[in-house]
Amino acid sequence: MKPVLLLIPGMFNTTAVWDPVRTHLGDDVDVRVADVLTQSSIGAMADDAWARVADLPSATPLVVAGFSMGGYVAIELLARHGARVQALGLVDTSAQVETEASRLNRDKSIAALE
Protein backbone atom coordinates (compact mmCIF):
# COMPACT_ATOMS: atom_id res chain seq x y z
CA MET A 1 0.00 0.00 0.00
CA LYS A 2 1.39 3.35 -1.08
CA PRO A 3 1.73 5.99 1.64
CA VAL A 4 -0.26 9.19 1.21
CA LEU A 5 1.21 12.64 1.67
CA LEU A 6 -1.30 15.42 2.26
CA LEU A 7 0.26 18.81 1.53
CA ILE A 8 -1.35 22.02 2.78
CA PRO A 9 -0.36 25.39 1.25
CA GLY A 10 0.06 28.63 3.16
CA MET A 11 -2.16 31.70 3.13
CA PHE A 12 -2.59 33.18 -0.37
CA ASN A 13 -0.77 30.18 -1.90
CA THR A 14 -2.37 28.02 -4.52
CA THR A 15 -1.80 24.29 -4.64
CA ALA A 16 1.01 25.04 -7.13
CA VAL A 17 3.31 26.00 -4.25
CA TRP A 18 3.80 22.26 -3.70
CA ASP A 19 4.47 21.37 -7.38
CA PRO A 20 8.28 21.15 -6.98
CA VAL A 21 7.81 18.72 -4.09
CA ARG A 22 5.39 16.59 -6.10
CA THR A 23 7.89 16.42 -8.96
CA HIS A 24 10.61 14.99 -6.73
CA LEU A 25 8.41 12.36 -5.10
CA GLY A 26 7.48 10.56 -8.28
CA ASP A 27 5.11 7.61 -8.08
CA ASP A 28 6.28 6.22 -4.74
CA VAL A 29 3.79 8.33 -2.81
CA ASP A 30 0.14 9.23 -3.41
CA VAL A 31 0.38 13.03 -3.11
CA ARG A 32 -2.77 15.02 -2.42
CA VAL A 33 -2.83 18.79 -2.03
CA ALA A 34 -5.46 20.70 -0.09
CA ASP A 35 -6.94 23.92 -1.43
CA VAL A 36 -7.19 26.47 1.38
CA LEU A 37 -8.05 29.64 -0.54
CA THR A 38 -11.81 29.80 -0.02
CA GLN A 39 -12.47 28.91 3.61
CA SER A 40 -12.93 31.44 6.38
CA SER A 41 -11.38 29.57 9.32
CA ILE A 42 -8.64 27.09 10.16
CA GLY A 43 -11.35 24.62 11.14
CA ALA A 44 -13.04 24.91 7.74
CA MET A 45 -9.66 24.52 6.03
CA ALA A 46 -9.04 21.39 8.10
CA ASP A 47 -12.45 20.01 7.09
CA ASP A 48 -11.69 20.53 3.41
CA ALA A 49 -8.15 19.18 3.72
CA TRP A 50 -9.41 16.05 5.48
CA ALA A 51 -11.93 15.51 2.68
CA ARG A 52 -8.91 14.90 0.39
CA VAL A 53 -7.96 11.80 2.40
CA ALA A 54 -11.24 10.70 3.98
CA ASP A 55 -11.62 7.94 1.38
CA LEU A 56 -8.45 6.14 2.52
CA PRO A 57 -8.58 2.82 4.35
CA SER A 58 -7.56 3.34 7.98
CA ALA A 59 -4.39 1.25 7.51
CA THR A 60 -3.02 3.59 4.83
CA PRO A 61 0.12 5.39 6.04
CA LEU A 62 -0.71 9.12 6.10
CA VAL A 63 1.77 11.97 6.39
CA VAL A 64 0.52 15.56 6.63
CA ALA A 65 2.72 18.58 5.85
CA GLY A 66 1.72 22.22 6.15
CA PHE A 67 3.52 25.35 4.98
CA SER A 68 3.06 28.61 6.90
CA MET A 69 -0.68 28.93 7.66
CA GLY A 70 -1.02 25.39 6.31
CA GLY A 71 0.91 24.36 9.42
CA TYR A 72 -1.95 25.61 11.57
CA VAL A 73 -4.30 23.51 9.46
CA ALA A 74 -2.00 20.49 9.81
CA ILE A 75 -1.95 20.90 13.59
CA GLU A 76 -5.75 21.09 13.61
CA LEU A 77 -5.89 17.88 11.55
CA LEU A 78 -3.55 16.21 14.01
CA ALA A 79 -5.78 17.28 16.91
CA ARG A 80 -8.86 15.89 15.17
CA HIS A 81 -7.46 12.78 13.49
CA GLY A 82 -4.21 12.06 15.31
CA ALA A 83 -4.71 8.32 15.28
CA ARG A 84 -4.70 8.36 11.46
CA VAL A 85 -1.68 10.65 10.99
CA GLN A 86 1.60 8.75 10.98
CA ALA A 87 3.85 11.81 10.72
CA LEU A 88 3.54 15.59 10.64
CA GLY A 89 5.72 18.09 8.79
CA LEU A 90 5.58 21.77 9.73
CA VAL A 91 7.36 24.09 7.29
CA ASP A 92 7.98 27.74 8.22
CA THR A 93 5.06 27.86 10.64
CA SER A 94 4.26 28.11 14.30
CA ALA A 95 3.96 24.92 16.29
CA GLN A 96 0.87 26.21 18.08
CA VAL A 97 -2.83 26.10 17.39
CA GLU A 98 -4.42 29.26 16.04
CA THR A 99 -5.20 31.89 18.66
CA GLU A 100 -7.78 34.65 18.46
CA ALA A 101 -4.95 37.16 17.93
CA SER A 102 -3.45 35.19 15.04
CA ARG A 103 -6.91 34.78 13.48
CA LEU A 104 -7.46 38.55 13.67
CA ASN A 105 -4.05 39.18 12.06
CA ARG A 106 -4.89 36.73 9.26
CA ASP A 107 -8.26 38.41 8.70
CA LYS A 108 -6.52 41.81 8.59
CA SER A 109 -4.07 40.54 5.95
CA ILE A 110 -6.89 39.16 3.83
CA ALA A 111 -8.87 42.41 4.10
CA ALA A 112 -5.83 44.44 3.04
CA LEU A 113 -5.63 42.50 -0.21
CA GLU A 114 -9.32 42.78 -1.07
C-alpha positions, 0 to 999 in steps of 0.5 A: 500500500502506497503511503499518502502525503497530504500537503497544505499550502500557506495563506494566499498560496495556490496548490502550485506552491507544492508542485516542486515537491510533487515532482521529486516524489514521483510515483512512490507516494500518493500526493494530495494537495489541499486547497485552502483559498476559499475557507474562512477559518482554520477549522473549515480549512481542516475540514476541506483538507481532510476531505482529500484523504477521507476515502483512505482505508484506515491502515493507509500510512498518512503523512501531513505537511503544512507550509506557513498557515497550512501548518496551523491547518495540519496541527488542527488535523492532528488534533482531530485525526491524530490516530490516522496521521503517521507523521507531521511536517511543519514548514515555516510555521508556528507549532501552536494552534491558532489563537484569536490574535493570530486569526485577527491578524490573518483576517486583517491581511486578507482584508488588506488585499481585497 
